[in-house]
Amino acid sequence: MTKRLAIGALAIGAVVLGLSYASAFRAEGPPAWVAWPFVVAMAAMLTAAMALGAARPGRGVGRLAVPFALTFVILVVCFGLALREPPPAPGAPLWLGLPKGAALVLYGVGLLPLLALPLTYALTFEGQTLSEADLTRLRREAAAAQAGMATGRSSAGAGAGAPPQRQDGDAVAPDQHPIPAPRTTETV
């Protein structure tokens, strides 16, 4: 369910971003309000990408839902505040060496999540990574794949809907093209 929502958010966000960019090609220019859907869509896409990477089957994102929601809010607020800033006047005060709008984007959008998210992942690492049962299943499947490769058949990709595996002695149908053997450089 989490992955489906994240993919939906990515798709909707991409459409909104595309429409926002396309509005710049209007003869009268983009409407003033178009920046706000752009900001929300951008924040939604970044958060959805994080959720898509962190989601586990049957468990969703677990305790990472709150940090992801906070990241979304931080992105929207910082980009929104930067959008509201007028162009900096000469001699305007600087925030850590940058004009206020640039500082909001650099520190609020770039640095703040960069500091908070790795810490969050570290604190939730045990619950979000593979369990012992997952590792056992993965090792068993890897061993079966290696055994299948040793006997000449690959078990990777085998199953419903997978293409049939061909052996060296199998006949090739006229519409199929066998993979040529690698060339060798022999002198005669």
Secondary structure as GFF3:
##gff-version 3
##sequence-region A 1 188
A	DSSP	alpha_helix	2	22	.	.	.	ID=ss1
A	DSSP	three_ten_helix	23	25	.	.	.	ID=ss2
A	DSSP	three_ten_helix	32	34	.	.	.	ID=ss3
A	DSSP	alpha_helix	35	54	.	.	.	ID=ss4
A	DSSP	three_ten_helix	62	64	.	.	.	ID=ss5
A	DSSP	alpha_helix	65	84	.	.	.	ID=ss6
A	DSSP	alpha_helix	100	103	.	.	.	ID=ss7
A	DSSP	pi_helix	104	111	.	.	.	ID=ss8
A	DSSP	alpha_helix	112	123	.	.	.	ID=ss9
A	DSSP	alpha_helix	125	128	.	.	.	ID=ss10
A	DSSP	alpha_helix	132	150	.	.	.	ID=ss11
###
